[in-house]
């Protein structure tokens, strides 16, 4: 299958590229001038907010599937740069849908538990979205654009993606490890709950969804429903680091610009039932990560 991946230089894009390249024809895309982790995979510069660029590239490559990993994910930044967040997360998706119109191509789109208000999580696919910050609103609007399009689609909501990468530092795990290894004290919130998702496990799930040609809305996340402070302690434990460098604080003390859904997270019963994918615990994922270093 000819698959075009947007946001390929992100952690999830990297993991998906590694897995999907083994059996599919890929074209990876992002804003940078090259693919940061491979010279062997075809790559093209693409800004999904530019409809002309999207139309031109899709017309040339003729993808059968778009895996949309591109997103503006800075939650506080979205409050200050609403035009940018909307441009990437909503208009960018609409540009992709418009370019696919009249073809037989499908879209797999990555979304988030931040479409919910966090009052009564974790959430099922049937629960009604109610975003409380602008980032969550843009991701909800992107879902709605896809749902109301004529393009075959699969939406995968996830949360707190973590993993390892040779080219990125965009991981909660990396931040915790780097700080404690350097004997720096870190403050981690104890009132934001979710079920952290191993990027490799999510990439494996996307691979299986493609193989099984599954469509619809699905939640995929890890098996442990914990707060960020507990997550940090788990990281320290697996890597045999001193947990006393981790201090527990409340979200209010951070003075974050965007409100956070406190009890977010996702219930994964549906995707497990329909695809048989594995849901990884934090311990399983971190143990594998540590063993491959």
Secondary structure, DSSP 8 states (H G I E B T S, - for coil): -EEEEESTTSHHHHHHHHHHTTTSEEEEEESSSS-TT-SSS-EEE--TT-HHHHHHHHHHH--SEEEE------HHHHHH-HHHHHIIIIIHHHHHHHHHTTS--EEEEEEEGGGS-SSS-SB-TTS-----SHHHHHHHHHHHHHHTSSSEEEEEEE-SEE---SS----HHHHHHHHHHTT--EEEESS-EE--EEHHHHHHHHHHHHHHT--EEEE---S--EEHHHHHHHHHHHTT--GGGEEEE-GGGGT-SS---SB--B--HHHHHHH------HHHHHHHHHHT-
